[in-house]
């Protein structure tokens, strides 16, 4: 019966974190399909690990971003792929915003996604991404500098 | 602390609050159903060397002690169970004369309903086996409908999404949907939509039958009536060769990792999202679908059985018969 309780435990975490995690991954990847797949893969992996994972939420957040990073890298190597309809954000304004985020480096994008959608603090982001809080702050600062420029351009367009 | 620009950025991010979040739990379940050993899975550690520094999470996750015991998939044995379903003729369409009254079990159902019909999503949790018996849905893509009942034997798994409108086993699935638009070309869904109206049974049937994309076979529509609700039924077979189609990147039902695969899709639902739950079940080459387009008091729904290529024809026949021959719709 432990398996069932593990599944219930993981699904409970899923229901609790899913909207924030999925939107964070969408911010990071800019792609509905990749966000969905990274999240699902992270939860599938934690399910396979059973009760070996104590803090499911932290494990999933960390893994989902790493998986998403790998997916982005894999996609960039796949030259014959174009985004499909399912990868298109539902509204133009969201698509435009994700386009702005695409101007950031992957590191910066991960930090802002976790900061503004995940609602994590810099030390927490550092913990999730395996770096220091200071590094996260630097990345956020650089992200702001880039976004300040692109948002101004966007507003004047 | 973040600079003054922080609140401006935060405001921009609030745009994402309006993005509809798809329920991806069914996709999680599909991945778990693969039940690959962790060492063979497409794990975070696999990308460690490729990930930029900030994302390069320590490999402690990948090196985490192997689970004490692999998660046992609750729905194990589906294939074997499906094979145990009583063999009956494949039912493509059915008219009113063939419909068994709602209070009588179908002759093709392996287990007659002995308890009250149960709602989907299944109360015992998604991803779990369904107890043989009668189930119902009473909304389709967010719109209330008369209750639609189906009597199932063994071997079924509930992978319902939020609306409780889908479940499947390893040889195919049954899906209740509504149609928002129809892609003009299933092989190139980004090319646009069928220009005609799809607000009537005839409009939906025309759009689906005229859909481009190289369908291997599309049968003529037949009039059906399910418990007094009129509609049309027909069958489509996806092309065996989808190599000329647009592609997308991600995981498929059978892949062990992200791959490039044909982007062959037919329709999005009115909410604009993928026609398949989580966007994870594109048509496969040779997939056979039986479509019932019904008018339920003004709401046009599509009941489709999707049969994946691979399993034996007998399994296909069992699958379709067990579903279609038991469907009944409540009169209001």
Interface residues (C-beta under 8 A of the other chain):
Chain A: X2 X3 X4 X6 X7 X8 X11 X14 X18 X19 X22 X23 X26 X27 X32 X33 X34 X36 X37 X39 X40 X41 X42 X43 X44 X45 X47 X48 X49 X50 X51 X52 X53 X59 X62 X63 X65 X66 X67 X69 X70 X71 X73 X74 X75 X78 X80 X81 X82 X83 X84 X85 X86 X87 X89 X90 X91 X93 X94 X97 X100 X105 X106 X107 X110 X111 X112 X115 X116 X117 X128 X129 X130 X131 X135 X139 X140 X141 X143 X144 X147 X148 X151
Chain B: X2 X3 X5 X6 X8 X9 X10 X12 X13 X15 X16 X17 X18 X19 X20 X21 X22 X23 X24 X25 X27 X28 X30 X31 X32 X35 X38 X41 X42 X43 X44 X46 X47 X48 X50 X51 X52 X53 X54 X55 X56 X57 X58 X61 X64 X65 X66 X67 X68 X69 X70 X71 X72 X74 X125 X126 X127 X189 X190 X246 X247 X248 X249 X250 X251 X258 X260 X263 X265 X268 X272 X273 X274 X278 X279 X280
